[in-house]
Amino acid sequence: MVQRLPSVLIFLLSLFACSQAYSQVNVRLQMSKSNYILNEPVTATVFITNHAGRELVLRGSGSRAWLNFHLTSSGRTVPSARRMNYSPVVIPAGQTVSRTVSITSSYSLGRVGNYYCTAAVNMPGAARNGFSSNRIQFTVSKGRTAWVQRAGIPNAPGEIREYKLITFTGNRSMELFAQVNSANTGANIRTIPLGKILSFRRPKGTLDGANNMHAIYQVKPNIFTHASISPKGKLLSVEQFQRGQSGGDPRLITFGDGQVQVAGGVPFDADADAVQRAKIHSVTERPAGVYKK
């Protein structure tokens, strides 16, 4: 027994040193925002700071992922609907790395209410020790339907889609979402954030001959955005228009062949406009060499 003591001590000291090194790892969780609408993608960013004094490599081992999340709602744990295998992460000593992940890729958040989320980073090795982040609350709620239309799907007899434009004001500004659902099963196919909008004009939608959804909405006092979404919930195009000489708002029109286009507006290129504005000098500027008192 006496002869084995040194080896036991060495083993315990190594475990202690390992735990001390890993205890210098800080994990911080940050949600993309605090309020989401039902079926909207929920994303979070995990910041991991390495104070261990040496490089750390985080990778999954078998069925054990290096990154996990713990979600609760109404006092109950939200079960994971899908196991995720995140790619390995290398963290140099003294540095911080971040990973942005989709919570809705592995958890079903199909009910409105308050949710609480914590991230857990598992350290490599047989010790199976890990470290938790701060606990964050976020809310899932329903928005307000601004436009809705049902339609069949070409080459899919009996399949019906429900298209919606939904406004939401849970984050101190009005946001717009395009949503495609299966009217047959009620399942959400996709909810697409279209960005912040102004409330002066109600968003408008229509369908083209292929039953793609088209939406036009006001994003600035003189700028409107036109977006199109496929029956599969894919964002097909996004383009901007400003008011034309007539002074009326850009609007959607449908031609006899089923095409949908924007009328009453002039195409607007935000990048080109920024370059042009940069060329305009202030009236207070003077050419080089001009004497100023």
C-alpha positions, -999 to 999 in steps of 0.1 A, spaced: 0 0 0 29 23 9 45 17 -25 14 26 -44 10 59 -26 33 80 -48 15 70 -80 -19 78 -64 -6 111 -53 8 118 -88 -26 109 -103 -45 131 -79 -22 160 -84 -25 157 -122 -63 157 -119 -61 188 -96 -38 206 -120 -60 197 -149 -91 210 -131 -73 241 -121 -63 248 -157 -98 242 -170 -113 264 -143 -97 293 -161 -122 289 -189 -150 315 -191 -182 309 -211 -206 337 -220 -239 334 -238 -256 361 -259 -289 358 -278 -294 376 -311 -324 395 -295 -347 391 -266 -381 386 -284 -389 363 -313 -421 354 -331 -433 319 -332 -413 297 -357 -387 324 -362 -350 311 -362 -335 316 -328 -298 321 -328 -272 325 -300 -235 333 -298 -212 315 -273 -180 333 -263 -153 311 -248 -123 327 -232 -92 307 -225 -73 316 -193 -57 282 -189 -23 293 -199 -21 269 -228 -39 261 -260 -73 243 -257 -89 221 -284 -126 215 -280 -141 186 -299 -168 161 -295 -161 125 -285 -185 99 -296 -220 108 -286 -207 136 -263 -206 170 -280 -183 197 -268 -212 223 -268 -247 218 -253 -276 240 -244 -301 237 -215 -335 252 -222 -365 255 -198 -400 269 -202 -427 271 -175 -404 253 -152 -399 223 -175 -369 212 -195 -373 216 -232 -361 183 -247 -336 183 -276 -352 173 -309 -320 168 -327 -284 161 -316 -258 185 -331 -222 178 -337 -203 211 -338 -170 213 -355 -139 214 -333 -126 248 -319 -90 257 -312 -86 285 -286 -51 299 -282 -40 308 -247 -54 341 -235 -78 345 -264 -116 344 -269 -134 326 -297 -171 328 -305 -195 305 -322 -230 315 -334 -254 286 -336 -291 281 -343 -310 270 -312 -340 260 -333 -318 236 -353 -317 213 -322 -347 224 -301 -384 227 -309 -397 261 -297 -432 256 -310 -450 272 -281 -453 308 -271 -439 318 -237 -407 326 -218 -377 305 -223 -344 303 -203 -312 292 -219 -278 282 -207 -248 270 -227 -224 243 -214 -189 238 -228 -175 203 -221 -137 200 -217 -118 172 -235 -106 142 -216 -120 115 -195 -128 138 -165 -160 149 -182 -159 183 -165 -175 213 -182 -185 249 -176 -218 267 -179 -225 302 -191 -248 329 -178 -286 322 -180 -306 343 -205 -343 347 -209 -360 352 -242 -396 353 -252 -415 336 -281 -448 352 -290 -472 356 -319 -470 386 -343 -498 403 -362 -508 390 -396 -507 418 -421 -516 397 -452 -525 360 -458 -532 339 -489 -537 302 -496 -528 286 -528 -521 252 -544 -486 241 -554 -479 235 -591 -471 198 -599 -482 188 -563 -520 180 -565 -537 184 -531 -508 203 -515 -519 237 -503 -496 265 -489 -505 293 -466 -485 325 -471 -483 352 -445 -467 386 -439 -464 391 -401 -455 423 -383 -439 422 -348 -430 450 -324 -414 431 -296 -379 446 -300 -387 484 -299 -391 486 -336 -415 471 -362 -401 440 -379 -416 421 -409 -416 383 -415 -426 362 -444 -440 329 -434 -448 298 -455 -469 270 -439 -485 238 -450 -523 243 -449 -527 205 -450 -508 197 -418 -504 231 -402 -466 227 -401 -444 257 -405 -422 253 -436 -401 285 -430 -403 319 -413 -380 344 -429 -370 377 -412 -373 405 -437 -359 432 -415 -372 464 -399 -399 484 -415 -418 517 -411 -454 516 -399 -466 544 -422 -476 519 -449 -491 485 -445 -470 457 -461 -487 442 -491 -484 408 -507 -495 389 -538 -487 357 -556 -474 352 -591 -482 325 -617 -459 300 -600 -474 308 -566 -443 325 -554 -451 351 -527 -442 387 -534 -441 414 -507 -435 451 -508 -429 471 -477 -415 505 -466 -381 505 -450 -373 543 -452 -394 574 -458 -386 572 -495 -374 536 -499 -395 504 -504 -383 468 -506 -396 441 -529 -390 405 -518 -401 372 -534 -403 338 -516 -409 303 -531 -435 278 -520 -406 260 -503 -398 290 -482 -367 301 -501 -359 338 -504 -356 342 -541 -349 379 -545 -347 412 -527 -346 446 -544 -353 482 -534 -372 510 -551 -376 547 -544 -407 568 -553 -409 579 -589 -417 613 -603 -454 607 -598 -448 608 -560 -469 577 -554 -457 546 -535 -442 517 -555 -467 490 -558 -470 454 -571 -488 447 -604 -495 413 -619 -494 408 -657 -515 384 -677 -487 358 -679 -485 357 -641 -454 378 -637 -453 402 -608 -433 435 -610 -430 468 -592 -447 498 -607 -445 535 -597 -409 532 -584 -374 537 -595 -348 510 -588 -326 520 -559 -290 508 -553 -279 515 -517 -242 509 -524 -242 533 -554 -261 559 -534 -235 557 -506 -207 562 -531 -225 592 -547 -231 608 -513 -194 604 -504 -186 626 -534 -208 654 -523 -187 680 -503 -201 699 -474 -207 737 -481 -183 744 -452 -154 726 -469 -128 747 -488 -103 737 -514 -68 729 -502 -46 760 -499 -75 784 -492 -67 806 -462 -91 803 -433 -93 830 -406 
